[in-house]
Amino acid sequence: MKNLKFDGRYKDALLNGGKRATIRLKPVSLKPGDDILIHSGGYVLGKAKVKRVVVKKVAELTDEDAQLDGFKNREELIRALKSHYKNLRSEDEITLIEFELTEKLDKPILSADFPYEGNNPIEIAEKALKHLNLDSEEVALLKLFLKEGSLRKAAYKLGGLNKRYKIREVLRKAYEELKWKGVMGPKL
């Protein structure tokens, strides 16, 4: 599933339906009918379906485009776009992506936790230790992660932030095995 990420300031507008579109300066690989995850402020808020994808020039933006994007009018939209894209010019091509939020999560999930399909990494580690036949290094990494309570803290105990990959690898492998055994499954 593809992802559409937004600044945290748009969270409420996304959830209440005030923001039903976004404008991106770069080309996108989305098309109408695609299911996407909506992220804002580092959290997955829910699922959406792409309704329309239109490429046009900044000069061609309308008040209707602005209102879909949660702004009062075209001028307000252009000001907001210039705050995101400093060198924006009227002749630049943009991509307008209109979407419909189809499912809101009761409790937003950290975007960083999404590789586990919405499951909490701590819960994965606990269940892996209980239900899986792990080697001694995997057990040690998961126990360290649980003791420290975060990937960051556990990585520092292993020698630095660049060691997070070791724990992530074990968590991913454990999650896949837990899914295969029917112990856990996607929450999204």
BELVENUR-V784960 format. One record per run of one state. SS is the DSSP state (H for helix, E for strand, C for the rest). FROM is the first residue (numbers start at 1). TO is the last residue. If there is no record, write none. Layout:
((SS;FROM;TO) (SS;FROM;TO))
This chain:
((C;1;1) (E;2;6) (C;7;7) (H;8;15) (C;16;20) (E;21;24) (C;25;34) (E;35;40) (C;41;42) (E;43;57) (H;58;60) (C;61;62) (H;63;68) (C;69;73) (H;74;84) (C;85;92) (E;93;110) (H;111;116) (C;117;120) (H;121;131) (C;132;135) (H;136;148) (C;149;150) (H;151;158) (C;159;160) (H;161;181) (C;182;188))
